Amino acid sequence: MNYRHAFHAGNFADCMKHALLVWLIEALARKPAPFCVLDTHAGAGQYDLESGPATRTREADAGILRLQAVASEPLLPYLTLVHRLGLYPGSPAIAAALLRPNDRLVCCERHDEDAATLKQLFARDPAVAIHRRDGWEALRALLPPKEKRGLVLIDPPYEDTEEFTHLVAGLKLGHTRFRTGVFAAWYPIKRLAQVRQFLTAMRDSGIRDIVAAEFLLREPLDPARLNGCGLLVINPPYQFDTAATAILTALLTAIGTGEPGQGVAVTRLADE
Ligand SMILES: C[S@@+](CC[C@H](N)C(=O)[O-])C[C@H]1O[C@@H](n2cnc3c(N)ncnc32)[C@H](O)[C@@H]1O
């Protein structure tokens, strides 16, 4: 396990994932019944962009730091939350900030140090449970949540070449255990063939109601670069397609590079 999210915090891929995550959780909160968020690959929870690993890569310069200077309406809920939380929030801090009194957050993180950091961060928050455990295995062990409503965020590091295979299996398993749950799975767009294979597998999975929201900085010709990323959503809340298009288009306007092939695509893979 070499991947440390602190080196990448606040980059364009985080902005994409976190802006959509805010919308998804706020959509769940539109109904009064309590919900649970399961974050299977949680990271360290929050990141200092002004010291440590983030300053070594400076990836946030072309992500959240540029975005904060040119905010536009569809991104305001995300940017307002980032501003309010101070340090750059990872998915656990974002989810925790959006919980209502009876909602819950469960985070899994396999890296000892990041899991310990998370435990410390949420030590006084009874609504948040932290597990130092395998996130894939948690899909079997922790689903369905007792609330029978909720969101499962799956955000693996993709340092293992089999990660897309794990993702397809994990989504199928998770969906079998929690059919009404909203599943959001982040994926990198490096090599187009790999992404196409993943989307075909999901189209052929028999799971209904799937949308893929994709954000491309450039045509994915160089597989060594993170050319873009996607969020595959099962059981998307009402009007996700429209909201995701607006959010990602605003993001592209703000931080797009102008390179050939940049763009946004929100595609329905399976009908309701
Ligand atoms: C992309 S980062 C997560 C970022 C976080 N979701 C966010 O948005 O702030 C992926 C994390 O998964 C952790 N990880 C890797 N394999 C894991 C596994 N099998 N189970 C749980 N966590 C894992 C890594 O240590 C890393 O912190």
The ligand as a MOL file (V3000), in Angstrom:
LIG
                    3D

  0  0  0     0  0            999 V3000
M  V30 BEGIN CTAB
M  V30 COUNTS 27 29 0 0 0
M  V30 BEGIN ATOM
M  V30 1 C -8.2540 7.7710 -3.1860 0
M  V30 2 S -7.9030 7.5370 -1.4900 0 CHG=1
M  V30 3 C -9.4030 7.9510 -0.6980 0
M  V30 4 C -9.7660 9.3920 -0.7150 0
M  V30 5 C -11.0490 9.7350 -0.0020 0
M  V30 6 N -12.1470 8.8660 -0.4010 0
M  V30 7 C -11.4430 11.1500 -0.2630 0
M  V30 8 O -12.2020 11.4160 -1.2090 0
M  V30 9 O -10.9970 12.0110 0.4980 0 CHG=-1
M  V30 10 C -7.9110 5.7880 -1.3230 0
M  V30 11 C -7.6580 5.3110 0.0970 0
M  V30 12 O -7.9530 3.9100 0.1570 0
M  V30 13 C -7.0540 3.3040 1.0700 0
M  V30 14 N -7.0990 1.8580 0.7430 0
M  V30 15 C -6.4140 1.1730 -0.1980 0
M  V30 16 N -6.8460 -0.0940 -0.2700 0
M  V30 17 C -7.8490 -0.2220 0.6520 0
M  V30 18 C -8.7240 -1.2700 1.0120 0
M  V30 19 N -8.6610 -2.4630 0.4280 0
M  V30 20 N -9.6490 -1.0180 1.9620 0
M  V30 21 C -9.7410 0.1970 2.5640 0
M  V30 22 N -8.9440 1.2340 2.2520 0
M  V30 23 C -8.0150 1.0450 1.2960 0
M  V30 24 C -5.7460 4.0070 0.8360 0
M  V30 25 O -4.9030 3.8940 1.9650 0
M  V30 26 C -6.2300 5.4380 0.5800 0
M  V30 27 O -6.2120 6.1860 1.7740 0
M  V30 END ATOM
M  V30 BEGIN BOND
M  V30 1 1 1 2
M  V30 2 1 2 3
M  V30 3 1 2 10
M  V30 4 1 3 4
M  V30 5 1 4 5
M  V30 6 1 5 6
M  V30 7 1 5 7
M  V30 8 2 7 8
M  V30 9 1 7 9
M  V30 10 1 10 11
M  V30 11 1 11 12
M  V30 12 1 11 26
M  V30 13 1 12 13
M  V30 14 1 13 14
M  V30 15 1 13 24
M  V30 16 1 14 15
M  V30 17 1 14 23
M  V30 18 2 15 16
M  V30 19 1 16 17
M  V30 20 1 17 18
M  V30 21 2 17 23
M  V30 22 1 18 19
M  V30 23 2 18 20
M  V30 24 1 20 21
M  V30 25 2 21 22
M  V30 26 1 22 23
M  V30 27 1 24 25
M  V30 28 1 24 26
M  V30 29 1 26 27
M  V30 END BOND
M  V30 END CTAB
M  END
